[in-house]
Amino acid sequence: MIVITVTSTEGVNSFHKLLERVEQGETVRISKHGRVRARLVPDCDFMSSKEVARIFAGYQADPLDQATAEAVAANIKGLDQEADETLAH
């Protein structure tokens, strides 16, 4: 997974370009005063759950952000279950 970091000013000035990158599966980290404050990540509403699971399969959370890592893992597990249930019908 590709992760890029931009400053909040850069994010404001090039939001449409960053959104295009996120739609392609990249993650954008937005920093302010040298500290990451937010992330733009792909949303599963515009792609299949299998595609989302593929994108996030190699996700490595910041060691200090265990809650985020657990939330991502739970979402991936849920998407995998959703895909399996859909295929079973």
N, C-alpha and C positions, 0 to 999 in steps of 0.2 A: 504494500500500500504506500502511496506517495503522500507525504505530509510536507506542506510548505508553511512557513511562518511569515506573516506580514505585520507591520505596525498598524495601529488603528487608523492612522492617517492614510496609509497606503490602501487599507481595506475600504475606506470611504471613497477614495478616488478611483478605485478599480473594482468596485463591487460586482458589476456585471461580468467582468472577466473571471473573477474568483468564483462566481456562481457557475459559470460554464465549466470550470475545472472540477468543482464539486459534483456537478452532474455527470462528469466522466469518472467519478469514483475517488477523486482525491480528497484529502482532508486539509482544511486551511486553519491554522492556528493564528489567532489575532492577539498581538501583544500591545501592551501600553506600559511605557516606562520600563521596558525590559522584562516584563513578566506576562506570561500568557494569561489572558483574561477570558477568552472564549474560543470555541471551535465551530467551524462550519463543516458538517459532515453530510454525506449523501442520505437522503430520506427515502424510505422504502416505498413511498406512494407512487413514485414514478418508475420503479423497476421491480422485477420479480424478487421474491424472498430468496431464491437461490442465488441471484446476482448480488444481493446485499450480503448474504452469508459469505460468498466468495470474496467480496471486497474486504470484509472485516475479519476474515479468517486469520490473517497474520497480524492483527492489531496488537500492538504492544503499548500498554498504558504507561504513563509516567509512574515510577515506583511510589511516588507520594500520593497518587490518586487511585487508590485501591477501589474505592466506591464506584468510580467510573468504569474501571476494568470489570468489576462484577456486574454492573448494569449492562455493559456491552455484551458480555458473555451470556447473560440471561436473555437479552434480545435476540441474539444469534440462535440460541437454543429454541426460543419461541418461534422464530422464523422457520427453522428447520422442521419443527413439529407441524407448523401450519402447512408447509409444503408437502410433508408426508401425508397429512390428512386430506389435503386437496387431491393428491394423486390417488389416494385410496378410494375416493368417491368416483 
